[in-house]
Amino acid sequence: MNDFIKPRPYYSARKNGPRATALRLEDLRELVKSTWDHYENAGYFVEAFGSTCVDSGFDPGFAGTNVKAYALLSLQRPNIWPPEDSYAAWDEDDTFTVIEFLYDHISKPHKKSYHDWNSCGFHYSNFVQADGQFEYRERMNVILGQYGEGWELTDKGEILSKPPNGMTELVAAQIPTNDKTTTQRVEDAKMKFRRHGSSKSDRRDAVRNLADVLEWLRPQIKEALLRDDEQELFNIANNFGIRHLNKKQKLDYDENVWLSWIFYHYLNTINAFFHIIKRQQQ
């Protein structure tokens, strides 16, 4: 049973909006540490990191007998593990790295028994990773959604920027086609655009990738869309310094605003195009 209850938006959030009450990095660190404490005390990391019994001593998990060394090798970042010793000094990269690391190592115990000798405590077994990851993601996404401009932990265990309002379903939707070239390019573009730490160059590349997909589909688009609509799709990319750089292009614009608008416009167009084709075929 999942004991996490998603909090409703209280007065300040309703009055000022979620961004006005965004979490700071120090808030995020505290909440990640609190989440670690909660699940660690409930046995969700026993399968990975082991447990200690007053009778048998330390019983290692699949991470082995030296969890700190295992974490160092996995995270490739020093002075980050264990959380209780280091979390106060984490920067944003450290914090996001730990969130993803915990996702990969959490598993929910479905059986526990109390060992009362010398107040040993509970022993846990019957672990299911998918159940633990589901609960962890649900809790963590409430936290990440309130940090900065908004982030989310995907079911693949990767932290990505949250889509703008109304675009969540679009980003999550699978392109309705068996064309692997299109599908892979679109998924790569979504990852490149939303990945933590992505630069303006990365986001431009993501938009360019979607424009290339539209170019790839151009012969079919001509049959499905009016010519003026089809032509306008490529005018946007060509006239705003996205694809083929030349002196006639418009370069003096707010890239953060434009790149986001163009990216989701192209993504929506690709999805809409394939739905049109599917409907025409039916």
C-alpha positions in Angstrom: 0.0 0.0 0.0 1.3 3.4 -0.9 1.3 5.7 2.2 2.0 8.9 0.2 -0.8 11.4 -0.1 -0.2 14.1 -2.7 -0.7 17.5 -1.0 -3.4 19.8 -2.3 -2.4 23.4 -3.3 -2.8 25.5 -0.2 -3.6 29.2 0.1 -0.3 30.7 -1.0 0.0 28.4 -4.0 -3.5 29.1 -5.1 -3.1 32.9 -4.6 0.4 33.4 -6.1 0.8 30.3 -8.4 3.2 27.4 -8.1 6.2 29.3 -9.4 5.8 32.0 -6.8 6.3 29.3 -4.2 9.1 27.4 -6.0 11.6 25.4 -3.9 15.2 26.5 -3.5 18.1 24.2 -3.8 18.5 23.9 -0.1 14.8 23.0 0.2 15.3 20.3 -2.5 18.3 18.8 -0.7 16.3 18.6 2.6 13.4 17.0 0.9 15.5 14.4 -0.9 17.3 13.6 2.4 13.9 13.2 4.0 12.7 10.9 1.2 15.8 8.8 1.6 15.2 8.6 5.4 11.6 7.6 4.9 12.3 4.7 2.5 15.5 3.6 4.1 13.7 3.2 7.5 10.9 1.3 5.7 13.3 -1.3 4.2 13.0 -0.1 0.6 16.8 -0.1 0.2 17.6 -3.4 2.0 17.7 -5.4 -1.3 20.3 -3.0 -2.7 22.3 -1.8 0.3 21.8 -4.6 2.8 20.8 -4.6 6.5 22.3 -5.3 9.9 21.1 -7.9 12.4 22.2 -8.2 16.0 22.7 -12.0 15.5 24.3 -12.3 12.1 25.8 -8.8 11.6 25.8 -7.0 8.3 24.0 -8.9 5.5 25.0 -7.1 2.2 22.6 -6.4 -0.6 23.5 -6.5 -4.3 25.7 -3.4 -3.9 28.1 -5.5 -1.9 29.9 -5.0 1.4 31.2 -1.6 0.7 28.2 0.6 -0.4 30.2 3.8 -0.3 32.7 2.4 -2.8 29.9 1.0 -4.9 28.2 4.5 -4.9 31.5 6.2 -5.9 31.9 3.8 -8.8 28.3 4.2 -9.9 27.9 8.0 -9.4 31.4 8.9 -10.4 31.2 11.8 -8.0 33.2 11.9 -4.7 31.8 13.0 -1.3 28.2 12.4 -2.2 27.5 9.2 -0.3 26.0 8.4 2.2 23.3 11.1 2.1 23.2 11.7 5.8 26.9 12.7 5.8 27.0 14.8 2.6 23.6 16.1 1.5 24.1 19.6 3.0 26.9 20.3 0.5 25.2 18.9 -2.7 25.0 21.2 -5.6 22.1 20.8 -8.1 24.0 18.2 -10.2 24.8 16.1 -7.1 21.1 16.3 -6.0 19.7 15.3 -9.3 22.3 12.5 -9.6 21.3 11.0 -6.2 17.6 11.2 -7.0 18.2 9.1 -10.2 20.6 6.7 -8.3 18.0 6.1 -5.6 15.3 5.3 -8.2 17.6 2.6 -9.6 18.1 1.0 -6.2 14.7 1.2 -4.5 12.5 -1.8 -4.2 9.4 -2.3 -2.0 9.4 -5.1 0.6 6.1 -7.0 0.7 6.9 -8.9 3.8 8.4 -7.9 7.1 8.9 -9.7 10.4 10.0 -8.3 13.8 13.1 -9.7 15.4 12.7 -8.8 19.0 16.0 -10.1 20.4 17.9 -7.1 21.8 15.4 -4.8 19.9 16.9 -5.8 16.6 13.9 -4.5 14.6 12.2 -5.5 11.4 13.6 -7.8 8.7 12.3 -7.3 5.2 11.9 -9.6 2.2 9.8 -10.3 -0.9 11.0 -7.2 -2.8 9.4 -5.8 -5.9 11.4 -3.0 -7.6 8.6 -1.7 -9.8 6.4 -1.1 -6.8 9.1 0.8 -5.0 9.9 2.9 -8.0 6.3 3.8 -8.6 5.9 5.1 -5.0 9.3 6.9 -5.1 8.5 8.6 -8.4 5.1 9.7 -7.1 6.6 11.3 -4.1 9.6 12.7 -5.8 7.7 14.3 -8.7 5.7 16.4 -6.2 9.0 17.7 -4.9 10.7 18.2 -8.3 7.6 19.8 -9.8 8.0 22.6 -7.3 11.7 23.1 -7.8 12.9 25.9 -10.1 11.0 26.0 -13.3 9.6 22.5 -12.7 11.2 19.0 -13.2 10.0 15.4 -13.3 11.4 12.0 -12.8 10.4 9.7 -15.7 9.6 6.0 -15.5 13.1 5.4 -17.0 14.6 7.1 -14.0 15.8 10.3 -15.8 15.1 13.8 -14.6 13.7 16.0 -17.4 12.2 19.5 -17.5 8.4 19.6 -17.1 6.5 20.4 -20.3 4.5 23.7 -20.3 0.9 23.5 -19.2 -1.2 21.5 -21.6 1.8 19.8 -23.3 2.3 16.9 -20.9 0.2 14.4 -22.9 1.9 15.6 -26.1 5.4 14.8 -24.8 4.3 11.5 -23.3 2.5 10.4 -26.5 4.1 7.9 -28.8 4.2 8.8 -32.5 1.5 6.7 -34.2 3.8 5.2 -36.9 6.0 2.2 -37.6 8.6 4.5 -39.2 11.6 3.8 -36.8 13.6 6.7 -38.3 10.9 9.2 -37.4 10.2 7.7 -34.0 13.9 7.6 -32.9 14.6 11.2 -34.1 11.6 12.5 -32.3 12.4 10.7 -29.0 16.0 11.9 -29.3 14.8 15.5 -29.8 12.5 15.3 -26.8 15.4 14.0 -24.6 17.9 16.6 -25.8 15.4 19.5 -25.3 14.3 18.5 -21.8 17.4 17.0 -20.3 18.9 18.7 -17.2 21.8 20.9 -18.1 20.8 21.2 -21.8 22.3 24.3 -23.4 20.7 26.6 -25.9 22.8 24.8 -28.6 21.3 21.5 -27.4 17.7 22.9 -27.6 18.4 24.4 -31.1 19.7 20.9 -32.2 16.4 19.4 -30.8 14.3 21.8 -32.9 16.5 21.2 -35.9 16.0 17.5 -35.5 12.2 17.9 -35.5 12.5 20.2 -38.6 14.5 17.4 -40.3 11.8 15.0 -39.4 9.3 17.3 -41.1 11.6 17.5 -44.1 11.8 13.7 -44.2 7.9 13.6 -44.2 7.5 16.4 -46.6 6.3 14.3 -49.6 3.5 12.9 -47.4 2.7 16.2 -45.8 2.0 17.7 -49.2 -0.7 15.2 -49.6 -2.2 15.6 -46.1 -1.9 19.4 -45.6 -2.7 22.5 -47.7 0.4 23.8 -49.5 0.5 27.1 -47.6 0.4 25.3 -44.2 3.1 22.9 -45.3 5.3 25.8 -46.5 4.9 27.8 -43.3 6.3 24.9 -41.2 9.7 25.2 -43.0 9.6 29.0 -43.1 9.7 29.2 -39.3 12.8 27.0 -39.1 14.6 28.6 -42.0 13.9 32.2 -41.0 14.8 32.1 -37.4 18.4 30.8 -37.4 17.4 27.2 -36.7 18.5 25.3 -39.8 20.5 26.9 -42.6 22.3 30.0 -41.2 22.4 32.9 -43.6 22.4 36.7 -43.5 18.7 37.0 -44.2 17.7 35.0 -41.1 16.2 36.6 -37.9 18.7 36.2 -35.1 17.8 38.9 -32.6 15.0 37.2 -30.7 14.5 35.7 -27.2 15.7 32.1 -27.8 14.3 30.7 -24.6 10.8 31.8 -25.6 11.1 31.0 -29.3 12.9 27.7 -29.0 10.2 26.4 -26.6 7.4 27.6 -28.8 8.9 26.2 -32.0 9.8 22.9 -30.4 6.3 22.1 -29.1 4.7 23.5 -32.3 6.8 21.1 -34.4 6.2 18.2 -32.1 2.5 18.8 -32.2 2.6 19.1 -36.0 4.3 15.8 -36.3 1.8 14.1 -34.1 -1.1 15.7 -35.8 0.2 14.7 -39.2 0.4 11.1 -38.4 -3.1 11.1 -36.9 -4.3 12.7 -40.2 -2.6 10.0 -42.2 -4.1 7.3 -40.0 -7.6 8.8 -40.3 -7.2 9.1 -44.1 -6.1 5.4 -44.3 -9.1 4.3 -42.3 
